[in-house]
Amino acid sequence: QVQLVESGGGLVQTGGSLRLSCAASGIIFSSSTMAWYRQAPGKQRELVARITSDGRRNYADSTKGRFTSSRDNAKNTVYLQMNSLEPEDTAVYYCNAVVITFAGEHDYWGQGTQVTVSS
């Protein structure tokens, strides 16, 4: 059974920082592409950051220079360090794993963690 469990969300003031964690189980983490998405009220879910199995990263334009994604394969955990937070970053943040098997590509999602940035 695949599980992605996010933690680290909360309430922070503008300019503050938070570090999200996503602990994965039930997948071969080291060979999975991991990503963070977010969804604000009334908006579509959007990609925030992605890190591939070999460490390549890409970010949404709105988060470049402020957010950093990293992974620890020994702990089966992916992180999102968020600095210089803005009210526009307020959303539910979801961890995503893309796993490729002989049967095809599979997407898995965590339950989400709320991030609220107050002005």
MOPAC internal coordinates of N, CA, C and O (Angstrom, degrees):
PM7 1SCF
backbone

  N    0.0000 0     0.00 0     0.00 0    0    0    0
  C    1.4611 1     0.00 0     0.00 0    1    0    0
  C    1.5329 1   109.01 1     0.00 0    2    1    0
  O    1.2310 1   121.29 1   -51.78 1    3    2    1
  N    1.3311 1   115.13 1   128.22 1    3    2    1
  C    1.4540 1   120.04 1  -179.29 1    5    3    2
  C    1.5207 1   109.65 1   -85.10 1    6    5    3
  O    1.2310 1   121.38 1   -45.87 1    7    6    5
  N    1.3257 1   114.97 1   134.13 1    7    6    5
  C    1.4633 1   120.12 1   175.53 1    9    7    6
  C    1.5221 1   109.35 1  -135.54 1   10    9    7
  O    1.2310 1   121.57 1   -46.05 1   11   10    9
  N    1.3134 1   114.61 1   133.95 1   11   10    9
  C    1.4619 1   122.25 1   171.66 1   13   11   10
  C    1.5132 1   106.49 1  -123.13 1   14   13   11
  O    1.2310 1   120.64 1   -61.23 1   15   14   13
  N    1.3205 1   116.38 1   118.77 1   15   14   13
  C    1.4592 1   120.49 1  -174.83 1   17   15   14
  C    1.5221 1   108.89 1  -119.97 1   18   17   15
  O    1.2310 1   121.70 1   -67.07 1   19   18   17
  N    1.3392 1   114.35 1   112.93 1   19   18   17
  C    1.4671 1   119.94 1   179.48 1   21   19   18
  C    1.5214 1   110.76 1   -88.56 1   22   21   19
  O    1.2310 1   121.28 1   -27.20 1   23   22   21
  N    1.3003 1   115.15 1   152.80 1   23   22   21
  C    1.4607 1   121.63 1   174.01 1   25   23   22
  C    1.5216 1   108.60 1  -153.90 1   26   25   23
  O    1.2310 1   121.18 1   -14.34 1   27   26   25
  N    1.3256 1   115.35 1   165.66 1   27   26   25
  C    1.4620 1   119.87 1   174.98 1   29   27   26
  C    1.5140 1   115.50 1   104.83 1   30   29   27
  O    1.2310 1   120.37 1   174.94 1   31   30   29
  N    1.3082 1   116.90 1    -5.06 1   31   30   29
  C    1.4605 1   118.78 1   178.26 1   33   31   30
  C    1.5160 1   110.93 1   -71.44 1   34   33   31
  O    1.2310 1   121.24 1    -7.86 1   35   34   33
  N    1.3442 1   115.23 1   172.14 1   35   34   33
  C    1.4517 1   119.27 1   178.94 1   37   35   34
  C    1.5038 1   111.51 1   162.17 1   38   37   35
  O    1.2310 1   121.70 1    14.82 1   39   38   37
  N    1.3142 1   114.35 1  -165.18 1   39   38   37
  C    1.4631 1   122.31 1  -179.17 1   41   39   38
  C    1.5289 1   108.67 1  -104.95 1   42   41   39
  O    1.2310 1   121.31 1   -48.60 1   43   42   41
  N    1.3210 1   115.10 1   131.40 1   43   42   41
  C    1.4623 1   120.10 1  -178.97 1   45   43   42
  C    1.5291 1   108.32 1  -143.41 1   46   45   43
  O    1.2310 1   120.61 1   -26.52 1   47   46   45
  N    1.3002 1   116.45 1   153.48 1   47   46   45
  C    1.4545 1   120.20 1   177.37 1   49   47   46
  C    1.5255 1   111.30 1   -82.90 1   50   49   47
  O    1.2310 1   121.23 1   -20.03 1   51   50   49
  N    1.3116 1   115.26 1   159.97 1   51   50   49
  C    1.4628 1   120.48 1   176.55 1   53   51   50
  C    1.5268 1   110.19 1   -53.74 1   54   53   51
  O    1.2310 1   121.60 1   -46.56 1   55   54   53
  N    1.3279 1   114.54 1   133.44 1   55   54   53
  C    1.4633 1   120.28 1  -178.66 1   57   55   54
  C    1.5110 1   113.79 1    92.10 1   58   57   55
  O    1.2310 1   120.58 1   170.62 1   59   58   57
  N    1.3303 1   116.50 1    -9.38 1   59   58   57
  C    1.4511 1   120.64 1  -178.34 1   61   59   58
  C    1.5241 1   112.61 1   -81.04 1   62   61   59
  O    1.2310 1   121.54 1     3.91 1   63   62   61
  N    1.3189 1   114.65 1  -176.09 1   63   62   61
  C    1.4565 1   121.57 1  -177.27 1   65   63   62
  C    1.5196 1   111.02 1  -132.23 1   66   65   63
  O    1.2310 1   121.64 1   -27.64 1   67   66   65
  N    1.2951 1   114.46 1   152.36 1   67   66   65
  C    1.4665 1   122.32 1   172.33 1   69   67   66
  C    1.5181 1   108.18 1  -143.76 1   70   69   67
  O    1.2310 1   121.10 1   -26.83 1   71   70   69
  N    1.3143 1   115.51 1   153.17 1   71   70   69
  C    1.4632 1   120.58 1   174.83 1   73   71   70
  C    1.5147 1   108.56 1  -124.86 1   74   73   71
  O    1.2310 1   121.49 1   -62.90 1   75   74   73
  N    1.3102 1   114.75 1   117.10 1   75   74   73
  C    1.4583 1   120.65 1   177.04 1   77   75   74
  C    1.5274 1   109.84 1   -92.18 1   78   77   75
  O    1.2310 1   121.40 1   -33.58 1   79   78   77
  N    1.3139 1   114.93 1   146.42 1   79   78   77
  C    1.4583 1   121.32 1   175.90 1   81   79   78
  C    1.5250 1   108.86 1  -126.55 1   82   81   79
  O    1.2310 1   121.32 1   -30.09 1   83   82   81
  N    1.3049 1   115.09 1   149.91 1   83   82   81
  C    1.4625 1   120.74 1   175.37 1   85   83   82
  C    1.5182 1   107.75 1  -137.55 1   86   85   83
  O    1.2310 1   121.10 1   -67.56 1   87   86   85
  N    1.3143 1   115.50 1   112.44 1   87   86   85
  C    1.4567 1   121.28 1   179.12 1   89   87   86
  C    1.5219 1   109.32 1   -95.33 1   90   89   87
  O    1.2310 1   120.78 1   -53.87 1   91   90   89
  N    1.3097 1   116.12 1   126.13 1   91   90   89
  C    1.4610 1   121.44 1  -176.28 1   93   91   90
  C    1.5219 1   111.10 1  -108.04 1   94   93   91
  O    1.2310 1   121.31 1   -34.01 1   95   94   93
  N    1.3136 1   115.10 1   145.99 1   95   94   93
  C    1.4584 1   120.87 1   173.18 1   97   95   94
  C    1.5259 1   108.17 1  -145.66 1   98   97   95
  O    1.2310 1   121.28 1   -25.54 1   99   98   97
  N    1.3213 1   115.15 1   154.46 1   99   98   97
  C    1.4573 1   119.38 1   178.16 1  101   99   98
  C    1.5135 1   114.42 1    85.59 1  102  101   99
  O    1.2310 1   120.12 1  -176.62 1  103  102  101
  N    1.3270 1   117.37 1     3.38 1  103  102  101
  C    1.4625 1   121.66 1   177.21 1  105  103  102
  C    1.5238 1   108.89 1  -131.18 1  106  105  103
  O    1.2310 1   121.12 1   -18.34 1  107  106  105
  N    1.3306 1   115.47 1   161.66 1  107  106  105
  C    1.4508 1   119.68 1   171.89 1  109  107  106
  C    1.5172 1   106.09 1   -83.12 1  110  109  107
  O    1.2310 1   121.10 1   -89.69 1  111  110  109
  N    1.3163 1   115.50 1    90.31 1  111  110  109
  C    1.4513 1   121.48 1  -168.93 1  113  111  110
  C    1.5291 1   111.94 1   -58.92 1  114  113  111
  O    1.2310 1   120.11 1   137.34 1  115  114  113
  N    1.3014 1   117.40 1   -42.66 1  115  114  113
  C    1.4590 1   120.81 1  -172.52 1  117  115  114
  C    1.5237 1   113.08 1   -62.79 1  118  117  115
  O    1.2310 1   120.28 1   157.30 1  119  118  117
  N    1.3080 1   117.08 1   -22.70 1  119  118  117
  C    1.4585 1   120.31 1  -178.91 1  121  119  118
  C    1.5236 1   112.36 1  -105.04 1  122  121  119
  O    1.2310 1   120.47 1  -171.48 1  123  122  121
  N    1.3190 1   116.71 1     8.52 1  123  122  121
  C    1.4628 1   121.36 1  -177.88 1  125  123  122
  C    1.5177 1   110.82 1  -100.06 1  126  125  123
  O    1.2310 1   121.23 1   -35.91 1  127  126  125
  N    1.3143 1   115.25 1   144.09 1  127  126  125
  C    1.4551 1   120.77 1   168.96 1  129  127  126
  C    1.5195 1   107.88 1   -83.58 1  130  129  127
  O    1.2310 1   121.00 1   -50.92 1  131  130  129
  N    1.3190 1   115.70 1   129.08 1  131  130  129
  C    1.4598 1   121.33 1  -178.40 1  133  131  130
  C    1.5241 1   109.15 1  -113.16 1  134  133  131
  O    1.2310 1   121.31 1   -33.48 1  135  134  133
  N    1.3041 1   115.10 1   146.52 1  135  134  133
  C    1.4571 1   118.91 1  -177.72 1  137  135  134
  C    1.5213 1   110.15 1  -147.81 1  138  137  135
  O    1.2310 1   122.03 1   -20.09 1  139  138  137
  N    1.3056 1   113.72 1   159.91 1  139  138  137
  C    1.4587 1   122.58 1   172.15 1  141  139  138
  C    1.5249 1   108.39 1  -117.56 1  142  141  139
  O    1.2310 1   121.41 1   -47.50 1  143  142  141
  N    1.3094 1   114.91 1   132.50 1  143  142  141
  C    1.4539 1   122.42 1   173.95 1  145  143  142
  C    1.5342 1   107.68 1  -121.57 1  146  145  143
  O    1.2310 1   121.43 1   -15.26 1  147  146  145
  N    1.3047 1   114.87 1   164.74 1  147  146  145
  C    1.4567 1   118.76 1   174.25 1  149  147  146
  C    1.5193 1   109.61 1  -143.41 1  150  149  147
  O    1.2310 1   121.79 1   -24.86 1  151  150  149
  N    1.3172 1   114.18 1   155.14 1  151  150  149
  C    1.4580 1   120.34 1   178.21 1  153  151  150
  C    1.5206 1   108.57 1  -139.91 1  154  153  151
  O    1.2310 1   121.42 1   -62.32 1  155  154  153
  N    1.3102 1   114.88 1   117.68 1  155  154  153
  C    1.4522 1   121.26 1   175.93 1  157  155  154
  C    1.5295 1   109.06 1   -91.80 1  158  157  155
  O    1.2310 1   119.79 1   -22.03 1  159  158  157
  N    1.3190 1   118.01 1   157.97 1  159  158  157
  C    1.4721 1   120.52 1  -179.82 1  161  159  158
  C    1.5275 1   111.40 1   -55.98 1  162  161  159
  O    1.2310 1   121.29 1   -50.81 1  163  162  161
  N    1.3175 1   115.14 1   129.19 1  163  162  161
  C    1.4568 1   120.64 1   177.83 1  165  163  162
  C    1.5123 1   115.21 1    77.36 1  166  165  163
  O    1.2310 1   120.59 1  -174.28 1  167  166  165
  N    1.3210 1   116.48 1     5.72 1  167  166  165
  C    1.4679 1   119.90 1  -178.50 1  169  167  166
  C    1.5212 1   110.49 1  -121.77 1  170  169  167
  O    1.2310 1   121.14 1   -17.80 1  171  170  169
  N    1.3237 1   115.43 1   162.20 1  171  170  169
  C    1.4568 1   120.45 1   177.47 1  173  171  170
  C    1.5255 1   110.40 1   -77.40 1  174  173  171
  O    1.2310 1   121.82 1   -24.99 1  175  174  173
  N    1.3119 1   114.12 1   155.01 1  175  174  173
  C    1.4532 1   119.12 1   175.32 1  177  175  174
  C    1.5269 1   108.64 1   -66.65 1  178  177  175
  O    1.2310 1   120.65 1   -43.32 1  179  178  177
  N    1.3263 1   116.36 1   136.68 1  179  178  177
  C    1.4608 1   120.43 1  -177.95 1  181  179  178
  C    1.5272 1   110.86 1  -131.34 1  182  181  179
  O    1.2310 1   121.64 1   -29.69 1  183  182  181
  N    1.3095 1   114.46 1   150.31 1  183  182  181
  C    1.4542 1   120.69 1   177.19 1  185  183  182
  C    1.5223 1   110.04 1   -71.25 1  186  185  183
  O    1.2310 1   120.86 1   -46.03 1  187  186  185
  N    1.3047 1   115.96 1   133.97 1  187  186  185
  C    1.4629 1   121.90 1   177.01 1  189  187  186
  C    1.5264 1   110.31 1  -103.72 1  190  189  187
  O    1.2310 1   120.80 1   130.21 1  191  190  189
  N    1.3192 1   116.07 1   -49.79 1  191  190  189
  C    1.4649 1   120.89 1  -177.31 1  193  191  190
  C    1.5130 1   108.68 1  -158.49 1  194  193  191
  O    1.2310 1   121.58 1   -30.77 1  195  194  193
  N    1.3268 1   114.58 1   149.23 1  195  194  193
  C    1.4582 1   120.40 1   178.96 1  197  195  194
  C    1.5206 1   108.21 1  -137.19 1  198  197  195
  O    1.2310 1   121.04 1   -38.43 1  199  198  197
  N    1.3360 1   115.62 1   141.57 1  199  198  197
  C    1.4642 1   120.24 1   175.33 1  201  199  198
  C    1.5137 1   108.35 1  -134.69 1  202  201  199
  O    1.2310 1   121.20 1   -53.79 1  203  202  201
  N    1.3094 1   115.32 1   126.21 1  203  202  201
  C    1.4558 1   119.84 1  -176.54 1  205  203  202
  C    1.5291 1   110.97 1   -83.64 1  206  205  203
  O    1.2310 1   121.17 1    -4.38 1  207  206  205
  N    1.3173 1   115.36 1   175.62 1  207  206  205
  C    1.4616 1   119.92 1  -178.53 1  209  207  206
  C    1.5231 1   111.96 1   -63.75 1  210  209  207
  O    1.2310 1   120.47 1   152.72 1  211  210  209
  N    1.3240 1   116.71 1   -27.28 1  211  210  209
  C    1.4688 1   119.57 1   179.19 1  213  211  210
  C    1.5272 1   112.52 1   -98.83 1  214  213  211
  O    1.2310 1   121.10 1  -165.56 1  215  214  213
  N    1.3244 1   115.49 1    14.44 1  215  214  213
  C    1.4595 1   119.78 1   170.87 1  217  215  214
  C    1.5128 1   116.73 1    89.81 1  218  217  215
  O    1.2310 1   119.68 1  -176.37 1  219  218  217
  N    1.3283 1   118.21 1     3.63 1  219  218  217
  C    1.4610 1   119.03 1   177.19 1  221  219  218
  C    1.5250 1   109.26 1   -72.78 1  222  221  219
  O    1.2310 1   121.63 1   -40.91 1  223  222  221
  N    1.3298 1   114.49 1   139.09 1  223  222  221
  C    1.4637 1   120.37 1  -174.98 1  225  223  222
  C    1.5223 1   110.62 1  -122.24 1  226  225  223
  O    1.2310 1   121.01 1   -32.93 1  227  226  225
  N    1.3038 1   115.67 1   147.07 1  227  226  225
  C    1.4537 1   119.58 1   165.44 1  229  227  226
  C    1.5178 1   108.14 1  -143.33 1  230  229  227
  O    1.2310 1   121.77 1   -25.84 1  231  230  229
  N    1.3278 1   114.21 1   154.16 1  231  230  229
  C    1.4602 1   121.60 1  -172.55 1  233  231  230
  C    1.5165 1   110.69 1  -133.67 1  234  233  231
  O    1.2310 1   121.75 1   -24.56 1  235  234  233
  N    1.3249 1   114.25 1   155.44 1  235  234  233
  C    1.4568 1   119.41 1   169.58 1  237  235  234
  C    1.5262 1   108.41 1   -66.42 1  238  237  235
  O    1.2310 1   120.75 1   -32.71 1  239  238  237
  N    1.3215 1   116.17 1   147.29 1  239  238  237
  C    1.4686 1   119.79 1  -179.32 1  241  239  238
  C    1.5265 1   111.69 1   -56.44 1  242  241  239
  O    1.2310 1   120.66 1   145.49 1  243  242  241
  N    1.3187 1   116.34 1   -34.51 1  243  242  241
  C    1.4655 1   120.44 1  -175.70 1  245  243  242
  C    1.5245 1   112.68 1   -71.91 1  246  245  243
  O    1.2310 1   120.26 1   166.62 1  247  246  245
  N    1.3392 1   117.10 1   -13.38 1  247  246  245
  C    1.4620 1   119.95 1  -176.53 1  249  247  246
  C    1.5301 1   113.54 1  -115.38 1  250  249  247
  O    1.2310 1   120.65 1   173.50 1  251  250  249
  N    1.3252 1   116.36 1    -6.50 1  251  250  249
  C    1.4690 1   119.40 1  -179.22 1  253  251  250
  C    1.5197 1   111.01 1   -59.56 1  254  253  251
  O    1.2310 1   121.36 1   -45.56 1  255  254  253
  N    1.3250 1   114.99 1   134.44 1  255  254  253
  C    1.4508 1   119.82 1   179.94 1  257  255  254
  C    1.5081 1   114.14 1    85.58 1  258  257  255
  O    1.2310 1   120.14 1   165.66 1  259  258  257
  N    1.3164 1   117.34 1   -14.34 1  259  258  257
  C    1.4686 1   120.73 1   179.40 1  261  259  258
  C    1.5273 1   112.27 1  -113.70 1  262  261  259
  O    1.2310 1   120.40 1   145.40 1  263  262  261
  N    1.3105 1   116.84 1   -34.60 1  263  262  261
  C    1.4619 1   121.60 1  -177.21 1  265  263  262
  C    1.5292 1   109.67 1  -109.36 1  266  265  263
  O    1.2310 1   121.35 1   -35.05 1  267  266  265
  N    1.3273 1   115.02 1   144.95 1  267  266  265
  C    1.4598 1   120.62 1   177.18 1  269  267  266
  C    1.5211 1   109.42 1  -135.04 1  270  269  267
  O    1.2310 1   121.23 1   -52.94 1  271  270  269
  N    1.3161 1   115.25 1   127.06 1  271  270  269
  C    1.4591 1   120.39 1   176.68 1  273  271  270
  C    1.5154 1   109.44 1  -100.22 1  274  273  271
  O    1.2310 1   120.79 1   -38.13 1  275  274  273
  N    1.3216 1   116.10 1   141.87 1  275  274  273
  C    1.4628 1   120.79 1   176.74 1  277  275  274
  C    1.5280 1   108.33 1  -146.79 1  278  277  275
  O    1.2310 1   121.34 1   -13.21 1  279  278  277
  N    1.3065 1   115.05 1   166.79 1  279  278  277
  C    1.4618 1   119.03 1  -179.88 1  281  279  278
  C    1.5202 1   109.83 1  -141.99 1  282  281  279
  O    1.2310 1   121.70 1   -31.07 1  283  282  281
  N    1.3212 1   114.35 1   148.93 1  283  282  281
  C    1.4524 1   122.23 1   175.13 1  285  283  282
  C    1.5170 1   106.81 1  -123.44 1  286  285  283
  O    1.2310 1   120.55 1   -80.10 1  287  286  285
  N    1.3151 1   116.55 1    99.90 1  287  286  285
  C    1.4574 1   120.08 1  -175.94 1  289  287  286
  C    1.5300 1   112.20 1   -66.62 1  290  289  287
  O    1.2310 1   120.29 1   153.43 1  291  290  289
  N    1.3156 1   117.04 1   -26.57 1  291  290  289
  C    1.4669 1   119.98 1   178.52 1  293  291  290
  C    1.5240 1   111.21 1   -68.23 1  294  293  291
  O    1.2310 1   120.83 1   152.93 1  295  294  293
  N    1.3297 1   116.02 1   -27.07 1  295  294  293
  C    1.4680 1   120.66 1  -179.48 1  297  295  294
  C    1.5177 1   112.53 1  -105.79 1  298  297  295
  O    1.2310 1   120.58 1  -178.05 1  299  298  297
  N    1.3251 1   116.50 1     1.95 1  299  298  297
  C    1.4729 1   120.05 1  -177.60 1  301  299  298
  C    1.5302 1   111.31 1    52.74 1  302  301  299
  O    1.2310 1   121.05 1  -136.91 1  303  302  301
  N    1.3062 1   115.61 1    43.09 1  303  302  301
  C    1.4564 1   120.79 1  -173.91 1  305  303  302
  C    1.5258 1   110.60 1  -133.34 1  306  305  303
  O    1.2310 1   121.60 1   -40.58 1  307  306  305
  N    1.3190 1   114.54 1   139.42 1  307  306  305
  C    1.4543 1   121.61 1   174.00 1  309  307  306
  C    1.5239 1   107.67 1  -116.78 1  310  309  307
  O    1.2310 1   121.37 1   -33.83 1  311  310  309
  N    1.3310 1   114.99 1   146.17 1  311  310  309
  C    1.4502 1   120.59 1  -175.74 1  313  311  310
  C    1.5252 1   110.58 1  -123.59 1  314  313  311
  O    1.2310 1   121.65 1   -23.43 1  315  314  313
  N    1.3188 1   114.45 1   156.57 1  315  314  313
  C    1.4558 1   120.81 1   170.89 1  317  315  314
  C    1.5201 1   107.38 1  -135.09 1  318  317  315
  O    1.2310 1   121.22 1   -72.49 1  319  318  317
  N    1.3150 1   115.27 1   107.51 1  319  318  317
  C    1.4577 1   120.82 1   175.69 1  321  319  318
  C    1.5210 1   107.97 1   -87.99 1  322  321  319
  O    1.2310 1   120.86 1   -57.96 1  323  322  321
  N    1.3206 1   115.95 1   122.04 1  323  322  321
  C    1.4574 1   121.00 1  -176.46 1  325  323  322
  C    1.5219 1   109.12 1  -117.59 1  326  325  323
  O    1.2310 1   120.99 1   -62.92 1  327  326  325
  N    1.3059 1   115.72 1   117.08 1  327  326  325
  C    1.4627 1   121.80 1   179.67 1  329  327  326
  C    1.5230 1   109.79 1  -116.35 1  330  329  327
  O    1.2310 1   121.25 1   -15.56 1  331  330  329
  N    1.3101 1   115.21 1   164.44 1  331  330  329
  C    1.4673 1   121.42 1   178.39 1  333  331  330
  C    1.5188 1   111.18 1    49.51 1  334  333  331
  O    1.2310 1   120.95 1  -131.64 1  335  334  333
  N    1.2991 1   115.78 1    48.36 1  335  334  333
  C    1.4627 1   120.48 1  -176.04 1  337  335  334
  C    1.5178 1   111.88 1   -66.16 1  338  337  335
  O    1.2310 1   121.71 1   -34.53 1  339  338  337
  N    1.3200 1   114.34 1   145.47 1  339  338  337
  C    1.4612 1   122.89 1  -177.69 1  341  339  338
  C    1.5273 1   108.32 1  -124.47 1  342  341  339
  O    1.2310 1   120.41 1   -23.75 1  343  342  341
  N    1.3308 1   116.82 1   156.25 1  343  342  341
  C    1.4781 1   118.83 1   177.92 1  345  343  342
  C    1.5330 1   112.63 1   -54.13 1  346  345  343
  O    1.2310 1   120.42 1   150.15 1  347  346  345
  N    1.3225 1   116.80 1   -29.85 1  347  346  345
  C    1.4682 1   120.56 1   179.28 1  349  347  346
  C    1.5229 1   112.70 1   -67.95 1  350  349  347
  O    1.2310 1   120.08 1   166.88 1  351  350  349
  N    1.3112 1   117.46 1   -13.12 1  351  350  349
  C    1.4644 1   121.22 1   177.44 1  353  351  350
  C    1.5328 1   112.03 1   -83.54 1  354  353  351
  O    1.2310 1   120.46 1   174.13 1  355  354  353
  N    1.3209 1   116.73 1    -5.87 1  355  354  353
  C    1.4569 1   120.50 1   179.49 1  357  355  354
  C    1.5236 1   110.25 1   -62.67 1  358  357  355
  O    1.2310 1   120.85 1   -56.11 1  359  358  357
  N    1.3181 1   115.98 1   123.89 1  359  358  357
  C    1.4644 1   121.57 1  -176.97 1  361  359  358
  C    1.5236 1   109.06 1  -177.63 1  362  361  359
  O    1.2310 1   121.48 1    -8.48 1  363  362  361
  N    1.3118 1   114.77 1   171.52 1  363  362  361
  C    1.4616 1   120.20 1   166.49 1  365  363  362
  C    1.5237 1   106.59 1   -89.42 1  366  365  363
  O    1.2310 1   121.12 1   -52.01 1  367  366  365
  N    1.3189 1   115.46 1   127.99 1  367  366  365
  C    1.4573 1   121.52 1  -177.95 1  369  367  366
  C    1.5248 1   109.39 1  -102.57 1  370  369  367
  O    1.2310 1   121.28 1   -49.57 1  371  370  369
  N    1.3235 1   115.15 1   130.43 1  371  370  369
  C    1.4570 1   121.72 1  -176.58 1  373  371  370
  C    1.5254 1   110.64 1  -117.67 1  374  373  371
  O    1.2310 1   121.68 1   -40.85 1  375  374  373
  N    1.3016 1   114.39 1   139.15 1  375  374  373
  C    1.4566 1   121.48 1   172.77 1  377  375  374
  C    1.5294 1   108.44 1   -89.69 1  378  377  375
  O    1.2310 1   121.12 1   -38.82 1  379  378  377
  N    1.3114 1   115.46 1   141.18 1  379  378  377
  C    1.4604 1   121.35 1  -178.73 1  381  379  378
  C    1.5246 1   109.60 1  -133.40 1  382  381  379
  O    1.2310 1   121.37 1   -40.51 1  383  382  381
  N    1.3199 1   114.99 1   139.49 1  383  382  381
  C    1.4628 1   120.80 1   175.35 1  385  383  382
  C    1.5196 1   108.62 1  -124.20 1  386  385  383
  O    1.2310 1   120.97 1   -47.55 1  387  386  385
  N    1.3132 1   115.76 1   132.45 1  387  386  385
  C    1.4672 1   120.94 1   174.39 1  389  387  386
  C    1.5219 1   107.20 1  -111.32 1  390  389  387
  O    1.2310 1   121.70 1   -63.18 1  391  390  389
  N    1.3131 1   114.36 1   116.82 1  391  390  389
  C    1.4569 1   121.39 1  -175.72 1  393  391  390
  C    1.5155 1   109.05 1  -116.40 1  394  393  391
  O    1.2310 1   121.28 1   -51.51 1  395  394  393
  N    1.3069 1   115.15 1   128.49 1  395  394  393
  C    1.4644 1   119.65 1   179.29 1  397  395  394
  C    1.5195 1   108.52 1  -107.01 1  398  397  395
  O    1.2310 1   121.50 1   -56.51 1  399  398  397
  N    1.3470 1   114.74 1   123.49 1  399  398  397
  C    1.4562 1   120.77 1   177.17 1  401  399  398
  C    1.5184 1   108.77 1  -124.23 1  402  401  399
  O    1.2310 1   120.74 1     1.08 1  403  402  401
  N    1.3218 1   116.20 1  -178.92 1  403  402  401
  C    1.4558 1   119.79 1   178.27 1  405  403  402
  C    1.5243 1   111.25 1   -62.66 1  406  405  403
  O    1.2310 1   121.38 1   157.65 1  407  406  405
  N    1.3448 1   114.97 1   -22.35 1  407  406  405
  C    1.4622 1   119.91 1  -178.39 1  409  407  406
  C    1.5215 1   112.39 1   -86.98 1  410  409  407
  O    1.2310 1   120.36 1   172.53 1  411  410  409
  N    1.3153 1   116.92 1    -7.47 1  411  410  409
  C    1.4513 1   118.99 1   179.96 1  413  411  410
  C    1.5119 1   112.37 1   129.22 1  414  413  411
  O    1.2310 1   121.50 1    17.13 1  415  414  413
  N    1.3323 1   114.74 1  -162.87 1  415  414  413
  C    1.4581 1   121.27 1  -177.46 1  417  415  414
  C    1.5189 1   109.29 1   -99.38 1  418  417  415
  O    1.2310 1   121.31 1   -43.82 1  419  418  417
  N    1.3365 1   115.09 1   136.18 1  419  418  417
  C    1.4599 1   119.94 1  -178.09 1  421  419  418
  C    1.5199 1   108.91 1  -126.29 1  422  421  419
  O    1.2310 1   121.29 1   -42.32 1  423  422  421
  N    1.3321 1   115.13 1   137.68 1  423  422  421
  C    1.4539 1   122.65 1   177.10 1  425  423  422
  C    1.5167 1   109.84 1  -107.28 1  426  425  423
  O    1.2310 1   120.95 1   -46.78 1  427  426  425
  N    1.3191 1   115.79 1   133.22 1  427  426  425
  C    1.4614 1   120.92 1   176.49 1  429  427  426
  C    1.5238 1   108.97 1  -127.18 1  430  429  427
  O    1.2310 1   121.26 1   -31.96 1  431  430  429
  N    1.3389 1   115.20 1   148.04 1  431  430  429
  C    1.4527 1   120.75 1  -175.73 1  433  431  430
  C    1.5242 1   111.10 1  -131.10 1  434  433  431
  O    1.2310 1   121.70 1   -33.34 1  435  434  433
  N    1.3111 1   114.35 1   146.66 1  435  434  433
  C    1.4497 1   119.79 1   170.51 1  437  435  434
  C    1.5186 1   110.23 1   -84.12 1  438  437  435
  O    1.2310 1   121.34 1     0.26 1  439  438  437
  N    1.3294 1   115.04 1  -179.74 1  439  438  437
  C    1.4554 1   120.08 1  -176.29 1  441  439  438
  C    1.5267 1   112.24 1   -84.31 1  442  441  439
  O    1.2310 1   120.26 1   166.16 1  443  442  441
  N    1.3071 1   117.10 1   -13.84 1  443  442  441
  C    1.4578 1   121.26 1   178.29 1  445  443  442
  C    1.5134 1   112.88 1    96.24 1  446  445  443
  O    1.2310 1   121.58 1   -28.02 1  447  446  445
  N    1.3184 1   114.57 1   151.98 1  447  446  445
  C    1.4591 1   120.96 1   175.43 1  449  447  446
  C    1.5301 1   108.27 1  -136.89 1  450  449  447
  O    1.2310 1   121.04 1   -44.05 1  451  450  449
  N    1.3173 1   115.62 1   135.95 1  451  450  449
  C    1.4555 1   120.56 1  -174.54 1  453  451  450
  C    1.5212 1   110.67 1   -81.60 1  454  453  451
  O    1.2310 1   121.42 1   -47.51 1  455  454  453
  N    1.3216 1   114.88 1   132.49 1  455  454  453
  C    1.4629 1   122.01 1   171.92 1  457  455  454
  C    1.5257 1   107.36 1  -120.15 1  458  457  455
  O    1.2310 1   120.98 1   -56.29 1  459  458  457
  N    1.3133 1   115.72 1   123.71 1  459  458  457
  C    1.4606 1   120.92 1   179.26 1  461  459  458
  C    1.5253 1   108.73 1  -124.46 1  462  461  459
  O    1.2310 1   121.56 1   -54.96 1  463  462  461
  N    1.3277 1   114.62 1   125.04 1  463  462  461
  C    1.4619 1   120.39 1   179.69 1  465  463  462
  C    1.5179 1   107.93 1  -112.67 1  466  465  463
  O    1.2310 1   120.56 1   -62.24 1  467  466  465
  N    1.2985 1   116.54 1   117.76 1  467  466  465
  C    1.4674 1   121.16 1  -178.18 1  469  467  466
  C    1.5305 1   109.76 1   -91.77 1  470  469  467
  O    1.2310 1   122.14 1   -33.82 1  471  470  469
  N    1.3285 1   113.50 1   146.18 1  471  470  469
  C    1.4836 1   118.78 1  -178.77 1  473  471  470
  C    1.5234 1   111.27 1   -90.55 1  474  473  471
  O    1.2310 1   120.10 1   180.00 1  475  474  473

